[in-house]
Each structure stands twice: as structure tokens, then as C-alpha cells.
């Protein structure tokens, strides 16, 4: 996410390192580079012009403190302006209404609208403790109705049935009536998408909006569309009183122009970003954290939230108790940690939120390759006896050959795993002593290629 922009802006900061202070001349040069970086990231031209002018104005009036270099001073200004451009703070959903609070989802076909309904329903149920009902008013694609039904089952919320021969407004009104009678807190209405904006689509969604009177009208847009995403959001914003935007496929977009443009152009806040296919892959959009990530400062707060969501507290307490008692960390524990990491979005997903070089490391780890490595680790450990898992020191040559054959790998793979396990052991010792920074540095040894 946003890799190209991060790389270009890092280069701009480096060019200022040799200067003693910020001057009109070196700011002019730096801003030319920033402008090019933003245009390459597919940021809308009016947004680029406004942003560059604002940064230039503020940087010229900036007093560089003795402890700061000109590059650091400019980073501070750029960080503030990026945050302001994207909306300054996270805009949460406003569900303060007589139940059911209706959330209407709009967007083009293929933007990930139905999947986003499932992700958001899961978030509202688990984080906000809401009783959620979902319904599809997409009468043109029977597959969309079936997809929403399956998603509802997966996330554990109720699905309201609908068919292709019903009218969208009738479906939505029947769902509202059901939600009222059975005391649902939130009703999420998925709507039909089209391959392009057309009059029939807009007329239908306007009628649906007028009938259901939603408290939130969210526009779901594919971030990989770049400039087109902003134009589409603007068109929908003119037709509907949108309350927010959800940017999907942010993990697939290394440019990130839509994230920087959509708030400025539409005046509507980005409320969530979709990352990955998993139903946990929906994050509240925090402009300050995204600005930090763009400037290579990481997003440690989101990383901590991911860890808190994904970690098995009981398992963590058990390992902590083991470490304190001096019994140490064995291969059963190692396997458990690998499986928890998968739940938290994998190694690459965690590392990209780390500041500095740790964040850069994520670029070298392909998601599919990391997943393959984790599966291989699981296979090797499952080929060991319970005693071997508890006492890895027993693993001599003959046992290693048996384990390799059982897991369908080479003996070298078993040796590599044991080396990674030793690295993890060292890391867990640091963690038990409270050395979180040492623990994070220790993650380098956990998977090949890192």
C-alpha cells in the first residue's frame, strides 16, 4: 500500500540532508519532486496543486529547531498537511438512531461492495456488539444475493431473503419491518452495481435512499481505479447525500492516489479501508496513521490493534507463565505462534505497519510465499512426535530424516525450521524480559527471505 509514494518522498527528504536550513530555493526543488511523486501516485491535479502550495507556504515560515534537520522539519509539515488532506481524524459510523439504524451501501459492480457488507457486519457485531441484519437489493445478480447469504453465515449475522423478481424498494422495506419486529440494531442494505454510472442506476438508488432513509450512506470504491475512483465518488456524491467512503483493495494499490484525493474532491470522509480478501480485512481509516505510513514512519497503533484482535489471550498467558517458570519455549508453542500470526494477517501484513527498515522488509515478502512457508512449518512440526516437539534437542540425524519424509520435504528444510525456532526462542526470552524492540528485531530470523 502506497509504496511508490513512500519511496519517492523518502528520496525528497534525503536531498535536503546536506542543507543547513530551509530556504525558498531548496523548498522549491523539494516541492517539484513532491509534486511529481503525487502525480505518479495518481493523485488528482487540483489536490496536488493545493497540497504543494500549502506545504510550501508553511515550510517557508517554519522555524527549524536546533535539534531538527531541514529534512525533518519538512517531514513534519508534509505529515501535518497529508493528515489534513485526508480528513485529520477517523470518522466513525453514526448509528445513533431509532433501531434499526439503516446503512445503505452504494458503488459500481466489482468494487467489492458485497464483501465489504460482510466485513462491516462482522466488525459491527464483534467490536460494537450490535445485532446485525443484512439484505441484498441487487435483483440483477442472483449470485450477489447468494454471496451475501454465505457471507452472513460466515460472520454469524442474520440474512434477510430476497429474490430477483422483487423490487429493490419492496425488499428493503420488508427487511426494515423484520428488523423492527425482531429488535435488530443495524440493517445493512447491499444495492445493485453497474459497470458504469447510468441514469437508471442513479434513479433506482435515489428511490431506495428516499424509501429507507438510511443513517449512513457509504460509497464503496476500488482504490486501484486511482483517478477514476475519485471521479466516480464525485458522481455518486452529487446524486446521493453520502456520509462516507470505503476504499477497497488498498493492499493492491502501491500508488494510493484515491486515498489522498477522495476527501478533498468529494468533501466526504473515508471511513474504512479494505485490505485483503479475509473477512477481518477492514480497518477504520485514520488519516494520521496513513500519513505516518506514507512517510515511512510506520503505523504502530494499527499494529497493536491487529495484535490485540488476533492474539489468543489464553494462549499468550500460558506461554508467559511457561517462560517465567523457566520451562522455556518449545516447538508446540512455536507452531501456536505461527498460527496466530496467520490470524493477524501474516508476517508481511504486520511488518508493513512497522516504522523504518522493518516496514521496508515487508516489500520483500510475497504474501503467497510467506503463506507457503507457514504451511511447510506446520507440516514439519506435525510430523514430529509430541516428545520431539517438547524436547527439540532429541532431533538428531535419523529422526530428522523420518520427519522430512513424513512432511514431504528435504532434511535441509527441517534444519532450517530448527534454526528459525532457535531465533524465535531467543526472541521470546527478550519478550519475557519486556524487550519489545528487541523482539521485533528478532522477527528477521523467523521466515526465510526476511
N, C-alpha and C positions, 0 to 999 in steps of 0.2 A: 504494500500500500504506500503510495506517494514516494517511492524510491527515487525516481528520476529527479523530482523536485528537491528532495533532501540532498542528493549528490551535488546538484548544481549550486544550491545555496551554501553548502559547505565550502565549495570552491570559492565563492564570493567572499566568505568570511576570511579564508586563508590569505587572499590577496591583500587584505588590509593589515595583516600581522606586522609588516615591516614599518608601518606608519606610526608616527608619534601621536597624531591626533586626527579627529575627523575634520576634513576641510571640504569646501564646496567642490573642489576638483576630484578628490578621491571618492566622495559620496556619489558624484555624477557617474564615475566609472563603475562603481559598485551597483548603482541603480540600473545602469544599462544592462548589466549581467542579470540582475534580479528580474527585470522586465522580460528578457529573453527566456529565463528559466520558467516564468509564469506562463508565457505564451506557449512554450513547448509542453507545459503541463495541461494545455487545453483550457486555460482559464479565459473567461470572456474578456474581450478587449476593453470594454468600459470599466470592468472591475480592475484590470491591470493598471489602467491609467490612473484611476482613483487611488489605488493602493500605493503605487510608486510615488505619486505626488505627496501623499500623506506621510509616508516614511521619510522622504527627502526633507520635507518641512520640519518634521520632528527631530530628525538626526542632526540637522544643521543647528538647531537650538539646543542640542544635547550637551550638557556639561559632562565631560568624561572624567569620572572619579579617578584618583591616583591608582587605585587597585585594579582598574579596568583597562584593557587594551581597546583600541578603536573597534576591532572586530567584535569584542564582547559587548561594547556599547551599542553597536549596530544590531547585534543579535537581539538585545533587549528591546529595541524599538520595533524590529521586524516581528518578534514574538508577540508583542502587545497588539500590533496592527493586524497580524494574522488572526489573533483571537477575536478582535473587534469585528473583523470582516466576516467571520463565521458565526458571530452572534453572541460572543462573550460568555454566555453561561448555557448550561443544559436546560432546555425547555421540556419539562415533563408533561405527560398526558394529563389533561384536566378532566377528571372523571367525577367531579363534584356536581352531580345532577340526580334528579329523582330516578332510582333504578327502574329499568336498566339504562345505563349510560351507553348510548349507541356510538360505535366507532365505524365510520364508513371508509373503506379502502378504495382508492382510485388509481388508475395507471394504465399504461399500454400493455398489450399482450407480450409476455416474455420477460417482463421486468422482475419477476419473482414475487408477484403480488400474493398469490395463494400460499406460497411457502412462508411469506412474511406474516400472514394471518396466523399460521400455525406457531411460528416463533414468538409472536407477540402474545398470543393466547397463553403460551407456556410461561412467558415472563410475568404476565398479569396474575396467573394462577399461583405460581411459586413465590415470586417476590412480593407481590401486592396482596396475596391471599384473597383474590377475587373469584367469585363463581362465574365462569365464562361460558357463553353460548356462542357458537359460530354458525353462520349460514351463508350459502353461495347463491347470489342472484345472477350468476353467469349462465343464462339459459341457452347460450350459443355453443357452449363446450361442455357436453356431458362429462368429459374427462375431468374438468375443473371441479365439478360437484363431487365426483368420486374421490378426487385427490384431497379435497378438503375433509371429506369424511374420514379418510385414512389418517390424515394429519391429526384430526381431533382425537381419534383413538390413541395415537402415539403419545400425545401430550396430556391425555386424560381430561379433556373437556367435552362438553356435550355438543353434538352436531344436530342442527335442525334440518330435516329432509326437504329437498326441493327437486323439481323436475324441469326438463327443457320445454314442456308445453305450458308452463305457468308464466305469468307476467312478473318482471322483477319487483315492481311495487307491491303486488299481492304477496309475493314470497316474504319480503321484508316486513310488511305489516303483520303477517301471520306469525313471524318469528318474534316480533316485539310483543304481541299478545301472549305468546307462550312464555317468553322471558318474564313478563309481569306476573303471570299466574304461578310460575314456579320459582319466583324470587331470585332471578339471576342478577348479578351486579352489573355485568357488562355483556352487551351483544355486539359481536363483530360481524360486519356485513361485507363479504367479498363481492366485487362487481365485475362486469364483463370488461375485457380489454380489447383493443383493436391493434392492428399492425401500424396504424397511423391515426392521427386525430381526424375525426369526421363529424359532420353535423348530427347524424343520427346518434352517435355515441354520446355526444355532449348533451343532446336533448334528453336522452334516456337517464343519464346520471344526474342531470339537473332535477328531473321529475322525482327520481329516487331520493335525492337530498331533501327536496321540499316535503316529501311524504314522511320520511323517518326522523327529520330534524336532529341530526347527529350532534353530539357534544364535541367530537373530534372528526375532522375530515382529513385523512392522511393521503398524500400523493406518494406512491411508490415508484421509484425511478432507478434504472440501471446506471450506476456510476460510470460504467465503461463506455457509455454513449458520449461522455465528455460534453462538448458544447451543445449537442442535440438534447442532452438530458436537461440542460438549463432552459432551452427554448420550449421543450415540452412542458416542463414545470410551469413556465410563464403562461403558456396557453391554458393549462388547466386552472391556474390561479385566477385567470380572467373570467373563466366560466363558473368556477365554484369558490365559495368562501373557505379556502383551505386553511387548516390550522397548523399544518406542519408537513414535513417531507421525510420520507425514509429512503436513504440511499442504499441500494443493494449491490452486491458483488464488489464491495470496496477492496477486498483482498486480491481481486483480479486486476485492479487498476493501479498501475505504477505511476500514473500521471496525476490523478487526483483533482483535475480541474473543476469537476462538478461540485466537489465539497467546498471549494473556495468561492465558487461563483453563485451557487443557488440562493443563498441567503440575501446577497446583495441585489441580485436581479429580481427575485420574486418578493422579497420582504417577508418570506415565510421561514420559520426556523427549521433546521434539520433536527429532528427529534431522535432518530435512531439510524445506525448504520448496520447493514447486514454483512457478515463475514463468514464465508464457508457455507457448506450445504447442511451441516448439522443443525438440529433444532435449537441448540444452545447458542448458535451463531448470530445473535442480535445484541448489539451494545447501545446503551444510551450515548448520544453524541455530545461529547464535551469539547467545545472549541479550544479551550486552553490546553487540554491534553493532546489534541490532534496537532496544534501548533508546536508543542514540545516535540512531538514525534517527527514532524516535518523538519525541524531544525536539529534533529539527531540527538535530542535530549532525553528520548525515551518516554514511556508512559507508565511510570511505576505504579501510579494509583490504580490504573486499569488492571495491571498485572496482579496486584494484591487482591483486587476484587475477583479476578479469574480464579486465583488460588483458593480464596475463601469459598467460592461457589463449587469448585471442582473437588476439593480435598475431602476425604473421608475423615471426619474429626476423630472418630473412634479408632481408626487405623493409625492416625498420626499420634494419638495419645499412647497407643500400645507401643509404637516404635520408640517414642520419647522415654517411656518407662523402661524399656529394654536397654536403651543406651545409658540411662542413668544408673541402672543396676550393674552395668559393666558386662552384660552378656553379649553386647556387640550386635552388628547388623549383618544378617545372613542373606542367602540367595532368595529365600521366600520373601523377605522384606524388599529386596531389590526388585523382584517381579511385581510386587504390590505397588512400588513407586512408579515403575514403568507404566503400569495400567492406569494409575491416577493421572500421570502426565498426558496419556491419551485423552482422558476425560476433559482435561483443561485445554484442549486444542492442540496438543502435540508440542514438541520441542521448539519448532520454528515459530509457532504462534506465540509462545511465551517469550522467546528471545527477542522478537521484533519489538517488544514493548520495553526492552532494557535500553538504558542510555549508552551512548558511545559505541565502543567496539563490539560489545555484546549484541547490540541491535544490528550492527553490520553483519555479524556472524549468521544471522537468520537468513540472509540473502543466499548464503552458500549451501543452505539445507533445503533440498527439494522436498515438499510435503509428502509426495508418494514414496520417495526413497527413505525418509525418516520412518514412515509407517511400516515399510518393508523390514527395516532394521528391528523395529519393536516386535514385529511378528516372529522374526528369527530368534530374538532373545527369548520370547515366550516358549517357542518350540524347544529350544535347547534346555531351558530350565525344567520344562515339563518332562523331558527325557531322563531327568535325574531322579534318584530315589529320595524320599523325604530326609533320610540321614545325610545324603550328599548335599542337599540344599542347606541343611543346618550346619554342616561341617565341610565347607569347600576345600579345606586342607587335605581331605581324603582323595581329591581328584588327581590321581596320578595317570600315567600314560594309558594303561589298559582301560581304565574307567572312561577316560576322555574319548577313546576310540568307540566304546559302546554307546556313549551319549551322542557322539557325532552321527553314528549310523542310525540311531533311533530318531534323531531330529532331521535326518536327510541333509546334513551339512558336512563340511570338512572339519578335521581336528583343529585347523588354524582358526576357524570360527569360534570353536569352544574356547581356545586360548585367548582370543580377542575379547570374548564376553567376560572371562575371568579377570582380564586386565581392567575392563570397564568397571566391573564390580569392585575391584580394589580402589579405583578412583572414587566411586560412589561411597565406599566405606570411609575414605579419608574425609570426603565432603560432609558426611553425616556426623563425623566426630567434630568438625568445625561448627556444624549447625547446633549440636548439643551444647557447645560452649558459647553459643549466641553469636557466632561469626557469620552473619548473613551475607556480607560482601564476599568473604572467603568462599562461602558455599556457592554463590553464583559463579565465581571464577572457576570453581571446581566443575561446573557443568560442562566445561570444554571437553573433558575426557569421557563423557557419558556415551556419545554415539560416534562412530567413525565418520570422518568428513567434517567434524565440527572444529 
